Amino acid sequence: MKLFDRLFRDAPLATRGEITPKLGILLTVLLAIVWLIPFLWMIVATLRPASDGINAMAELMPSLKPTLDNVRDAWEIGDFPRYTLNTTFICAGILLVQFVTITLAGFAFARLNFVGKTPIFYLFLMQLMLVPVLLIVPNLSLVAQLGLYDTLTGVMMPFFASAFGTFLMRQAFEAIPTELEDAALIDGASLLQRIRHIYVPLSMPSFSAFAIISVTSHWNDFLWPLMVINSPDKRPLTVGLSVFTKTAEGTQAWGTIAAGTLMVIAPLLVTFLIFQKRFISSFVTSGIK
């Protein structure tokens, strides 16, 4: 390490400028490879036939005779179509309500003047500092009192408001020139019309970035749905996968477990690959790092 520091210190400035980007690229590639190892193993294990033996499942080398038997077995053992439908309904329902709440709350904090505006906004931001586990007991008690226990609505309800989404939309709305709203006000546009026709269209990158974060978070959520849902036909993908791996068939076949895991992450992965450029541009435009 000392030798490397000495060589780097004594190198010309032009050479240093060439070394630094190359080191960054090298570290990025190495981290990407480390991050991809579990994903690559999952694909290899999914395509590996059971005849290769349990010891072969730990290998990263693909099998010479790949098969889709593990995918077929996982599809037959676990009710993944039902799990996928439940998860899609949960994520879509949460996102649709969040779009309404964060839009109205973000506009209120960005453009309206009312008593206690700043303290209330800071109270919103304090939610970001709370560990989600701390809210499980009060949320579960409230869901039970409302008669929403063991329902998909009960899973969605605590997330209908979002402190992060409110903050994001407040920042986006504040960046929009007030002259546009004044012009719409002169033309007789109401408050909701100004929000719909001016603020929402101009803030679509922020909406897209928040949608990605929201869907990914709730698609992968496990603990809260596990606490709320008891009925097998209402389980989301994460809970269904957990139950699937505990079945007698699943615990004896790592390839089947890997196939089930692949089916859980496949919708998000395919969506990302299709809309990759739009995802990246949404984060860049909205300023999220």
Backbone hydrogen bonds in HBPLUS format (Angstrom, degrees):
<---DONOR---> <-ACCEPTOR-->    atom                        ^
c    i                          cat <-CA-CA->   ^        H-A-AA   ^      H-
h    n   atom  resd res      DA  || num        DHA   H-A  angle D-A-AA Bond
n    s   type  num  typ     dist DA aas  dist angle  dist       angle   num
A0005-ASP N   A0001-MET O   2.97 MM   4  6.25 157.4  2.02 147.9 154.0     1
A0006-ARG N   A0002-LYS O   2.90 MM   4  6.12 155.0  1.96 147.7 154.5     2
A0007-LEU N   A0003-LEU O   2.95 MM   4  6.17 160.7  1.99 149.3 154.2     3
A0008-PHE N   A0004-PHE O   2.89 MM   4  6.04 159.8  1.93 149.4 155.4     4
A0009-ARG N   A0005-ASP O   2.85 MM   4  5.93 149.5  1.94 142.2 150.9     5
A0010-ASP N   A0006-ARG O   2.96 MM   4  6.09 153.3  2.03 145.5 152.1     6
A0011-ALA N   A0007-LEU O   3.07 MM   4  6.03 118.1  2.47 135.2 148.9     7
A0016-ARG N   A0012-PRO O   2.93 MM   4  6.27 155.9  1.99 152.2 159.6     8
A0017-GLY N   A0013-LEU O   3.04 MM   4  6.31 155.0  2.10 148.7 154.7     9
A0018-GLU N   A0015-THR O   3.00 MM   3  5.11 131.2  2.25  97.3 110.9    10
A0019-ILE N   A0015-THR O   2.88 MM   4  6.18 149.7  1.97 151.4 160.7    11
A0020-THR N   A0016-ARG O   3.06 MM   4  6.14 174.2  2.06 160.3 159.8    12
A0023-LEU N   A0019-ILE O   2.87 MM   4  6.12 155.4  1.93 159.5 167.0    13
A0024-GLY N   A0020-THR O   3.04 MM   4  6.29 157.8  2.09 150.6 156.7    14
A0025-ILE N   A0021-PRO O   2.92 MM   4  6.19 157.3  1.97 150.4 156.0    15
A0026-LEU N   A0022-LYS O   2.90 MM   4  6.10 159.6  1.94 147.8 153.7    16
A0027-LEU N   A0023-LEU O   2.90 MM   4  6.11 165.2  1.92 153.5 156.8    17
A0028-THR N   A0024-GLY O   2.95 MM   4  6.09 154.9  2.02 143.8 151.4    18
A0029-VAL N   A0025-ILE O   2.94 MM   4  6.17 156.8  1.99 149.7 155.4    19
A0030-LEU N   A0026-LEU O   2.97 MM   4  6.21 160.4  2.01 149.9 155.3    20
A0031-LEU N   A0027-LEU O   2.90 MM   4  6.10 164.0  1.93 151.5 155.5    21
A0032-ALA N   A0028-THR O   2.92 MM   4  6.06 151.1  2.00 142.3 150.9    22
A0033-ILE N   A0029-VAL O   2.94 MM   4  6.19 152.0  2.02 147.2 154.3    23
A0034-VAL N   A0030-LEU O   3.01 MM   4  6.32 162.0  2.04 150.3 154.8    24
A0035-TRP N   A0031-LEU O   2.91 MM   4  6.09 156.8  1.97 146.7 153.3    25
A0036-LEU N   A0032-ALA O   2.94 MM   4  6.08 139.9  2.11 140.4 150.9    26
A0037-ILE N   A0033-ILE O   3.16 MM   4  6.31 125.9  2.47 144.1 156.0    27
A0040-LEU N   A0036-LEU O   2.79 MM   4  5.98 161.8  1.82 164.4 170.0    28
A0041-TRP N   A0037-ILE O   2.89 MM   4  6.11 160.9  1.93 155.0 160.4    29
A0042-MET N   A0038-PRO O   2.99 MM   4  6.17 151.4  2.08 141.8 149.3    30
A0043-ILE N   A0039-PHE O   3.14 MM   4  6.47 155.3  2.20 147.5 152.9    31
A0044-VAL N   A0040-LEU O   2.94 MM   4  6.20 166.3  1.96 154.8 158.7    32
A0045-ALA N   A0041-TRP O   2.80 MM   4  5.91 166.9  1.82 154.8 158.5    33
A0046-THR N   A0042-MET O   2.94 MM   4  6.02 145.5  2.06 138.8 148.4    34
A0047-LEU N   A0043-ILE O   3.13 MM   4  6.38 150.5  2.22 146.8 153.2    35
A0048-ARG N   A0044-VAL O   3.02 MM   4  6.06 112.8  2.49 138.4 155.3    36
A0048-ARG N   A0045-ALA O   3.37 MM   3  5.03 151.0  2.46  91.5  99.7    37
A0067-THR N   A0047-LEU O   2.88 MM  20  5.04 152.7  1.95 129.1 138.2    38
A0052-ASP N   A0049-PRO O   3.17 MM   3  5.91 168.1  2.18 118.9 122.4    39
A0053-GLY N   A0050-ALA O   3.18 MM   3  5.87 164.8  2.21 118.1 122.4    40
A0057-MET N   A0054-ILE O   3.24 MM   3  5.50 151.0  2.33 103.5 111.8    41
A0058-ALA N   A0055-ASN O   3.42 MM   3  6.09 166.8  2.43 114.8 118.0    42
A0059-GLU N   A0056-ALA O   3.11 MM   3  5.50 165.5  2.14 114.7 118.6    43
A0072-ARG N   A0068-LEU O   3.07 MM   4  6.41 159.8  2.11 151.9 157.6    44
A0073-ASP N   A0069-ASP O   2.85 MM   4  6.08 159.0  1.90 150.6 156.5    45
A0074-ALA N   A0070-ASN O   2.93 MM   4  6.08 161.5  1.96 146.0 151.0    46
A0075-TRP N   A0071-VAL O   2.96 MM   4  6.09 155.0  2.02 145.9 152.9    47
A0076-GLU N   A0072-ARG O   3.03 MM   4  6.24 147.2  2.14 143.5 151.9    48
A0077-ILE N   A0073-ASP O   2.88 MM   4  6.03 153.7  1.94 151.6 158.9    49
A0078-GLY N   A0074-ALA O   3.01 MM   4  5.82 166.2  2.03 146.0 150.1    50
A0083-TYR N   A0079-ASP O   3.05 MM   4  6.33 160.8  2.09 150.6 156.7    51
A0084-THR N   A0080-PHE O   2.82 MM   4  5.89 160.9  1.85 151.9 156.4    52
A0085-LEU N   A0081-PRO O   3.01 MM   4  6.19 155.6  2.07 144.2 150.7    53
A0086-ASN N   A0082-ARG O   2.96 MM   4  6.22 161.1  2.00 152.6 157.3    54
A0087-THR N   A0083-TYR O   2.97 MM   4  6.17 163.3  1.99 150.2 154.9    55
A0088-THR N   A0084-THR O   2.90 MM   4  6.03 159.0  1.94 147.8 153.9    56
A0089-PHE N   A0085-LEU O   2.97 MM   4  6.13 158.0  2.02 146.8 152.7    57
A0090-ILE N   A0086-ASN O   2.94 MM   4  6.19 156.4  2.00 148.7 155.2    58
A0091-CYS N   A0087-THR O   2.94 MM   4  6.13 174.3  1.94 156.0 157.1    59
A0092-ALA N   A0088-THR O   2.91 MM   4  5.93 164.5  1.94 148.7 153.8    60
A0093-GLY N   A0089-PHE O   2.90 MM   4  5.85 158.7  1.94 142.2 148.9    61
A0094-ILE N   A0090-ILE O   2.98 MM   4  6.10 166.7  2.00 152.3 156.0    62
A0095-LEU N   A0091-CYS O   3.01 MM   4  6.08 162.8  2.04 144.8 150.1    63
A0096-LEU N   A0092-ALA O   2.99 MM   4  6.11 163.0  2.02 150.8 154.8    64
A0097-VAL N   A0093-GLY O   3.27 MM   4  6.43 168.2  2.28 149.2 151.9    65
A0098-GLN N   A0094-ILE O   2.88 MM   4  6.00 157.9  1.93 150.4 157.9    66
A0099-PHE N   A0095-LEU O   2.90 MM   4  6.09 151.5  1.98 149.9 156.2    67
A0100-VAL N   A0097-VAL O   3.12 MM   3  5.32 123.4  2.46 100.1 113.5    68
A0101-THR N   A0097-VAL O   3.03 MM   4  6.36 169.1  2.04 157.8 160.1    69
A0102-ILE N   A0098-GLN O   2.82 MM   4  5.76 170.9  1.83 156.6 159.7    70
A0103-THR N   A0099-PHE O   3.25 MM   4  5.93 142.8  2.40 125.3 134.8    71
A0104-LEU N   A0100-VAL O   3.11 MM   4  6.28 171.0  2.12 152.5 154.5    72
A0105-ALA N   A0101-THR O   2.89 MM   4  5.95 165.7  1.91 151.0 155.9    73
A0106-GLY N   A0102-ILE O   2.81 MM   4  5.52 151.7  1.89 129.3 138.7    74
A0107-PHE N   A0103-THR O   2.98 MM   4  6.06 154.8  2.05 142.2 148.9    75
A0108-ALA N   A0104-LEU O   2.98 MM   4  6.14 155.5  2.04 143.4 150.4    76
A0109-PHE N   A0105-ALA O   3.03 MM   4  6.28 163.8  2.05 154.1 157.0    77
A0110-ALA N   A0106-GLY O   2.99 MM   4  6.00 133.8  2.21 136.2 148.9    78
A0111-ARG N   A0107-PHE O   2.82 MM   4  5.70 167.3  1.83 156.7 158.0    79
A0112-LEU N   A0108-ALA O   3.17 MM   4  4.90 139.0  2.34 116.0 127.6    80
A0120-ILE N   A0116-GLY O   3.03 MM   4  5.99 162.0  2.07 150.9 156.4    81
A0121-PHE N   A0117-LYS O   3.04 MM   4  6.20 151.7  2.12 144.5 152.6    82
A0122-TYR N   A0118-THR O   3.00 MM   4  6.29 154.8  2.06 153.5 160.2    83
A0123-LEU N   A0119-PRO O   2.97 MM   4  6.27 143.9  2.11 142.7 152.9    84
A0124-PHE N   A0120-ILE O   3.03 MM   4  6.40 146.7  2.15 143.2 151.8    85
A0125-LEU N   A0121-PHE O   3.05 MM   4  6.43 154.3  2.12 145.0 151.6    86
A0126-MET N   A0122-TYR O   2.98 MM   4  6.23 135.3  2.19 139.9 151.5    87
A0127-GLN N   A0124-PHE O   3.17 MM   3  5.73 151.0  2.25 110.6 118.3    88
A0128-LEU N   A0125-LEU O   2.99 MM   3  5.54 144.5  2.12 111.9 120.9    89
A0129-MET N   A0126-MET O   3.02 MM   3  5.34 147.7  2.13 106.1 115.6    90
A0130-LEU N   A0127-GLN O   3.18 MM   3  5.35 157.7  2.24 104.7 111.5    91
A0134-LEU N   A0131-VAL O   2.92 MM   3  5.69 146.0  2.03 125.5 133.5    92
A0135-LEU N   A0132-PRO O   3.09 MM   3  5.54 149.2  2.18 110.4 118.8    93
A0136-ILE N   A0133-VAL O   3.25 MM   3  5.43 165.5  2.27 108.5 112.9    94
A0139-ASN N   A0135-LEU O   3.00 MM   4  5.89 157.1  2.05 147.3 154.7    95
A0140-LEU N   A0136-ILE O   2.79 MM   4  5.82 155.9  1.85 149.3 156.6    96
A0141-SER N   A0137-VAL O   2.96 MM   4  6.12 156.3  2.01 150.9 157.3    97
A0142-LEU N   A0138-PRO O   2.99 MM   4  6.18 157.8  2.04 146.1 151.7    98
A0143-VAL N   A0139-ASN O   2.90 MM   4  6.10 161.8  1.93 150.4 155.5    99
A0144-ALA N   A0140-LEU O   3.00 MM   4  6.17 156.5  2.06 144.5 150.5   100
A0145-GLN N   A0141-SER O   3.02 MM   4  6.24 155.4  2.08 145.5 152.1   101
A0146-LEU N   A0142-LEU O   3.04 MM   4  6.26 144.0  2.17 146.5 155.7   102
A0148-LEU N   A0143-VAL O   2.97 MM   5  5.25 160.5  2.00 165.2 159.3   103
A0147-GLY N   A0144-ALA O   3.09 MM   3  5.11 156.9  2.15 102.5 109.3   104
A0150-ASP N   A0228-VAL O   3.07 MM  78  5.34 129.1  2.34 132.1 143.1   105
A0155-VAL N   A0151-THR O   3.34 MM   4  6.75 141.9  2.49 137.8 147.2   106
A0156-MET N   A0152-LEU O   3.12 MM   4  6.41 148.4  2.22 142.8 151.0   107
A0157-MET N   A0153-THR O   2.91 MM   4  5.94 154.9  1.97 155.3 160.9   108
A0159-PHE N   A0156-MET O   2.99 MM   3  5.79 158.6  2.03 130.9 137.6   109
A0160-PHE N   A0157-MET O   3.24 MM   3  5.53 170.5  2.25 121.2 120.1   110
A0166-THR N   A0162-SER O   2.96 MM   4  6.11 154.7  2.03 141.4 148.4   111
A0167-PHE N   A0163-ALA O   2.98 MM   4  6.19 162.1  2.01 149.0 153.5   112
A0168-LEU N   A0164-PHE O   2.87 MM   4  6.08 160.2  1.90 150.3 156.2   113
A0169-MET N   A0165-GLY O   2.93 MM   4  6.10 163.8  1.96 151.3 154.8   114
A0170-ARG N   A0166-THR O   2.93 MM   4  6.03 150.9  2.02 144.8 153.4   115
A0171-GLN N   A0167-PHE O   3.08 MM   4  6.31 160.3  2.12 149.1 153.2   116
A0172-ALA N   A0168-LEU O   3.05 MM   4  6.31 152.3  2.13 141.7 149.8   117
A0173-PHE N   A0169-MET O   2.83 MM   4  5.94 163.1  1.86 151.9 155.7   118
A0174-GLU N   A0170-ARG O   3.01 MM   4  6.11 153.8  2.08 146.4 153.3   119
A0175-ALA N   A0172-ALA O   3.26 MM   3  5.38 138.1  2.45  96.9 108.0   120
A0176-ILE N   A0173-PHE O   3.15 MM   3  5.38 157.4  2.21 106.0 112.9   121
A0180-LEU N   A0177-PRO O   3.35 MM   3  6.01 148.8  2.45 112.4 117.9   122
A0182-ASP N   A0178-THR O   2.94 MM   4  6.26 157.4  1.99 152.9 160.1   123
A0183-ALA N   A0179-GLU O   2.94 MM   4  6.12 152.6  2.02 143.4 150.1   124
A0184-ALA N   A0180-LEU O   3.13 MM   4  6.38 155.3  2.19 141.6 148.0   125
A0185-LEU N   A0181-GLU O   2.81 MM   4  6.03 148.6  1.91 146.8 156.4   126
A0186-ILE N   A0182-ASP O   2.97 MM   4  6.22 150.1  2.06 145.1 152.1   127
A0187-ASP N   A0183-ALA O   3.15 MM   4  6.44 145.3  2.28 138.4 147.5   128
A0189-ALA N   A0184-ALA O   2.97 MM   5  5.43 164.2  2.00 153.3 149.8   129
A0188-GLY N   A0185-LEU O   3.07 MM   3  5.12 157.1  2.13 102.1 108.5   130
A0194-ARG N   A0190-SER O   2.94 MM   4  6.17 152.0  2.01 149.0 156.0   131
A0195-ILE N   A0191-LEU O   3.06 MM   4  6.40 155.9  2.12 148.8 155.5   132
A0196-ARG N   A0192-LEU O   2.91 MM   4  6.05 161.9  1.94 146.3 151.6   133
A0197-HIS N   A0193-GLN O   2.90 MM   4  5.87 167.1  1.91 150.6 153.9   134
A0198-ILE N   A0194-ARG O   3.00 MM   4  5.45 139.7  2.17 134.1 141.5   135
A0199-TYR N   A0194-ARG O   3.38 MM   5  6.87 157.1  2.43 148.3 154.5   136
A0200-VAL N   A0195-ILE O   2.92 MM   5  6.04 161.4  1.96 170.1 171.8   137
A0202-LEU N   A0198-ILE O   3.36 MM   4  6.32 157.2  2.41 142.3 148.8   138
A0203-SER N   A0200-VAL O   3.12 MM   3  5.18 149.4  2.22 103.5 112.8   139
A0206-SER N   A0203-SER O   3.06 MM   3  5.49 122.0  2.41 110.3 123.8   140
A0207-PHE N   A0203-SER O   3.08 MM   4  6.44 155.8  2.14 151.5 159.2   141
A0208-SER N   A0204-MET O   2.85 MM   4  6.03 158.9  1.89 154.7 160.0   142
A0209-ALA N   A0205-PRO O   2.97 MM   4  6.18 159.6  2.01 146.4 151.6   143
A0210-PHE N   A0206-SER O   2.96 MM   4  6.14 161.6  1.99 147.4 152.5   144
A0211-ALA N   A0207-PHE O   2.88 MM   4  6.06 153.0  1.95 146.4 154.2   145
A0212-ILE N   A0208-SER O   3.09 MM   4  6.34 154.7  2.15 148.3 153.7   146
A0213-ILE N   A0209-ALA O   3.19 MM   4  6.48 163.2  2.22 148.5 152.4   147
A0214-SER N   A0210-PHE O   2.85 MM   4  5.99 165.7  1.87 155.8 160.0   148
A0215-VAL N   A0211-ALA O   2.96 MM   4  5.97 173.6  1.96 151.6 153.7   149
A0216-THR N   A0212-ILE O   3.07 MM   4  6.04 163.5  2.10 145.0 150.3   150
A0217-SER N   A0213-ILE O   3.01 MM   4  6.03 158.8  2.05 144.7 150.8   151
A0218-HIS N   A0214-SER O   3.04 MM   4  6.25 170.8  2.04 158.1 159.7   152
A0219-TRP N   A0215-VAL O   2.83 MM   4  5.77 145.0  1.95 146.3 156.2   153
A0220-ASN N   A0216-THR O   3.23 MM   4  6.27 149.3  2.33 139.7 145.9   154
A0226-LEU N   A0222-PHE O   3.05 MM   4  6.09 150.4  2.14 147.8 156.9   155
A0227-MET N   A0223-LEU O   3.07 MM   4  6.35 141.6  2.22 146.4 156.2   156
A0227-MET N   A0224-TRP O   3.09 MM   3  5.20 126.4  2.39 100.2 113.5   157
A0228-VAL N   A0224-TRP O   3.18 MM   4  6.41 144.3  2.31 149.2 159.0   158
A0229-ILE N   A0225-PRO O   2.89 MM   4  5.67 170.2  1.90 153.0 156.1   159
A0234-LYS N   A0231-SER O   3.16 MM   3  5.52 164.2  2.19 113.7 118.3   160
A0240-GLY N   A0236-PRO O   2.89 MM   4  5.96 160.5  1.93 155.1 161.7   161
A0241-LEU N   A0237-LEU O   2.77 MM   4  5.87 152.8  1.85 148.9 155.5   162
A0242-SER N   A0238-THR O   3.12 MM   4  6.34 152.7  2.19 140.0 147.0   163
A0243-VAL N   A0239-VAL O   3.04 MM   4  6.35 159.8  2.09 152.0 156.5   164
A0244-PHE N   A0240-GLY O   2.84 MM   4  5.96 151.2  1.92 143.0 152.2   165
A0245-THR N   A0241-LEU O   2.98 MM   4  6.19 154.9  2.05 150.9 155.0   166
A0246-LYS N   A0243-VAL O   3.13 MM   3  5.27 143.7  2.27 100.6 111.3   167
A0247-THR N   A0244-PHE O   3.23 MM   3  5.50 161.7  2.27 107.3 112.8   168
A0251-THR N   A0247-THR O   3.05 MM   4  6.17 168.6  2.06 161.5 162.8   169
A0253-ALA N   A0250-GLY O   3.18 MM   3  5.45 166.5  2.20 112.1 116.3   170
A0257-ILE N   A0253-ALA O   3.22 MM   4  6.58 156.6  2.28 144.7 151.0   171
A0258-ALA N   A0254-TRP O   2.84 MM   4  6.05 161.4  1.88 150.9 156.1   172
A0259-ALA N   A0255-GLY O   2.94 MM   4  6.13 149.4  2.04 139.6 148.1   173
A0260-GLY N   A0256-THR O   2.94 MM   4  6.21 155.6  2.00 147.1 153.2   174
A0261-THR N   A0257-ILE O   2.94 MM   4  6.23 158.0  1.99 151.1 157.0   175
A0262-LEU N   A0258-ALA O   2.92 MM   4  6.12 152.9  1.99 145.0 152.6   176
A0263-MET N   A0259-ALA O   3.02 MM   4  6.29 149.4  2.12 145.1 152.8   177
A0264-VAL N   A0260-GLY O   3.18 MM   4  6.47 136.1  2.38 138.8 150.1   178
A0264-VAL N   A0261-THR O   3.12 MM   3  5.11 129.2  2.39  94.1 107.7   179
A0265-ILE N   A0261-THR O   3.21 MM   4  6.56 156.6  2.26 152.4 156.6   180
A0266-ALA N   A0262-LEU O   2.88 MM   4  5.74 130.1  2.13 142.9 155.9   181
A0269-LEU N   A0265-ILE O   3.00 MM   4  6.14 160.8  2.04 156.5 162.8   182
A0270-VAL N   A0266-ALA O   2.83 MM   4  5.92 169.7  1.84 163.8 164.8   183
A0271-THR N   A0267-PRO O   3.01 MM   4  6.09 160.4  2.05 144.2 150.2   184
A0272-PHE N   A0268-LEU O   2.92 MM   4  6.10 155.2  1.98 145.6 152.2   185
A0273-LEU N   A0269-LEU O   3.01 MM   4  6.26 160.3  2.05 149.6 154.7   186
A0274-ILE N   A0270-VAL O   3.01 MM   4  6.22 150.5  2.10 148.7 156.3   187
A0275-PHE N   A0271-THR O   2.99 MM   4  6.12 166.0  2.01 151.9 155.5   188
A0279-PHE N   A0275-PHE O   2.94 MM   4  6.15 156.6  1.99 156.8 163.7   189
A0280-ILE N   A0276-GLN O   3.09 MM   4  6.35 168.3  2.10 155.3 157.1   190
A0281-SER N   A0277-LYS O   2.97 MM   4  6.13 165.2  1.99 149.3 153.9   191
A0282-SER N   A0278-ARG O   2.95 MM   4  6.02 145.9  2.06 142.3 151.1   192
A0283-PHE N   A0279-PHE O   3.21 MM   4  6.56 158.2  2.26 152.1 156.2   193
A0284-VAL N   A0280-ILE O   3.00 MM   4  6.24 160.3  2.04 152.0 158.1   194
A0285-THR N   A0281-SER O   2.88 MM   4  5.88 165.1  1.90 146.2 150.6   195
A0286-SER N   A0282-SER O   2.99 MM   4  6.01 156.2  2.05 143.1 149.8   196
A0287-GLY N   A0283-PHE O   3.10 MM   4  6.05 124.7  2.42 134.6 146.2   197
A0288-ILE N   A0283-PHE O   3.19 MM   5  5.31 131.8  2.44 147.2 154.0   198
A0287-GLY N   A0284-VAL O   3.35 MM   3  5.29 142.6  2.50  94.1 104.4   199
